[in-house]
């Protein structure tokens, strides 16, 4: 018969071996890469007949028109990225989007900079079919610049 301290140690080790496989996948989930994200820079204006609508924006137009007063949208830049912490994405017009966090389940923390000055810091959760619109940044020619994030 085993002494009680040794029996408790063996029992604890057996429980640990039983529980370890159940927790292992969640430990490795953090190591997976974040999902690919499409980052788009748009120029939104009102009073036009939407000459800037592109096939590239077809997935966004219903969301944009339902949530914004603008009626014309012109694509200025599009980048596909698999974000990692610290990754910077130059969008043009002096805008840079920096991912400070990106997880496989779509959680992203970002900083949007214009001319090397942070103008927006936020955390978003991206879901398929649900684009996230950042911005309303004044454009020199009128209208607004929008940064739209969506899963690929």
Secondary structure, DSSP 4 states (H G I P E B T S, - for coil): ---HHHHHHHHHHHHHHHHHHHHHHHHHHTTSPPPEEEEEEEEEESSS--TT--GGGHHHHHHHHHH-S--EEEEEEEEEEE--TT-EEEEETTEEEEEEEE-TTSEEEEEEEETTEEEEEEEEE-BTTB-EEEEEEEPTTSSEEEEEEEE-
